[in-house]
């Protein structure tokens, strides 16, 4: 019985590794508005104010709200004043910068 369970667990883990992580799910504007009203996510304006402190004068190029592995994330592309495009991921609940890298 234990061997059977161990085999089943090994098979399940192997399938999970082959399948990989779940793809990010884009949230539409109605869902984003609902989450903001419920206090689940920060207002986007507040997040942009935080980014302004890191990259003064940057221009917003693109922003999307996604759910990645159960975490609500704003994926943001900005153009810095030095002409560099940066891709950032921000935790939509508290504004923490999760990723900040130069875009190719």
VMD Tcl script that draws the C-alpha trace (Angstrom):
set ca {
  {0.00 0.00 0.00}
  {2.76 2.49 0.84}
  {4.59 1.64 -2.36}
  {1.46 2.22 -4.39}
  {0.95 5.66 -2.81}
  {4.60 6.56 -3.36}
  {4.29 5.55 -7.02}
  {1.12 7.58 -7.45}
  {2.77 10.58 -5.78}
  {5.83 10.25 -8.03}
  {3.59 10.15 -11.10}
  {1.65 13.20 -9.92}
  {4.86 15.16 -9.31}
  {6.23 14.16 -12.70}
  {3.05 15.38 -14.40}
  {3.23 18.68 -12.52}
  {6.84 19.19 -13.59}
  {6.03 18.47 -17.23}
  {2.98 20.76 -17.17}
  {4.99 23.59 -15.62}
  {3.59 26.63 -13.86}
  {0.10 27.86 -14.66}
  {0.00 30.68 -17.20}
  {-0.83 34.17 -15.97}
  {-4.48 35.14 -16.23}
  {-5.26 38.67 -17.43}
  {-7.97 40.41 -15.43}
  {-10.38 42.70 -17.23}
  {-11.23 46.24 -16.14}
  {-14.48 45.21 -14.42}
  {-12.67 42.65 -12.29}
  {-9.90 45.14 -11.48}
  {-12.47 47.76 -10.45}
  {-14.25 45.26 -8.21}
  {-10.99 44.24 -6.53}
  {-10.08 47.89 -5.97}
  {-13.51 48.71 -4.47}
  {-13.23 45.69 -2.16}
  {-9.79 46.86 -1.00}
  {-8.03 43.76 -2.33}
  {-5.66 45.74 -4.54}
  {-4.14 49.19 -4.25}
  {-5.34 51.94 -6.58}
  {-3.11 51.99 -9.66}
  {-2.44 55.69 -9.11}
  {-0.76 54.92 -5.77}
  {1.42 52.30 -7.40}
  {2.46 54.77 -10.09}
  {3.39 57.32 -7.40}
  {5.72 54.73 -5.90}
  {7.25 54.06 -9.31}
  {7.73 57.80 -9.80}
  {10.03 57.80 -6.75}
  {12.18 55.06 -8.36}
  {12.05 56.45 -11.90}
  {11.25 60.20 -11.80}
  {9.78 61.48 -15.05}
  {9.26 58.02 -16.55}
  {6.47 57.52 -19.09}
  {3.97 54.69 -18.71}
  {3.91 52.57 -21.88}
  {1.72 49.65 -20.85}
  {0.04 48.18 -17.76}
  {-1.85 44.96 -17.16}
  {-3.35 43.38 -14.07}
  {-2.69 39.65 -13.96}
  {-3.03 36.78 -11.58}
  {0.19 34.73 -11.46}
  {0.22 31.64 -9.25}
  {-2.52 33.13 -7.07}
  {-0.80 36.53 -6.72}
  {-2.35 39.67 -8.21}
  {0.37 41.48 -10.13}
  {0.53 44.66 -12.15}
  {2.86 44.16 -15.09}
  {4.09 47.60 -16.11}
  {6.32 48.85 -18.91}
  {7.86 52.30 -18.57}
  {10.22 54.46 -20.58}
  {12.79 56.16 -18.34}
  {14.07 59.66 -18.98}
  {17.32 58.10 -20.22}
  {15.44 56.25 -22.98}
  {15.52 52.81 -21.35}
  {12.40 50.64 -21.42}
  {11.93 48.79 -18.13}
  {9.52 45.98 -17.35}
  {8.31 45.80 -13.77}
  {6.00 43.55 -11.83}
  {4.33 45.03 -8.77}
  {2.34 43.18 -6.13}
  {-1.11 44.71 -6.61}
  {-1.98 44.32 -2.92}
  {0.90 46.27 -1.39}
  {2.92 47.79 -4.24}
  {6.11 45.80 -3.63}
  {8.33 45.60 -6.68}
  {8.61 41.92 -7.54}
  {10.60 42.30 -10.75}
  {12.46 45.20 -12.32}
  {14.48 44.58 -15.45}
  {15.50 46.28 -18.64}
  {13.27 45.23 -21.51}
  {14.97 43.87 -24.63}
}
mol new
graphics top color blue
foreach p $ca { graphics top sphere $p radius 0.5 }
foreach p [lrange $ca 0 end-1] q [lrange $ca 1 end] { graphics top cylinder $p $q radius 0.2 }
display resetview
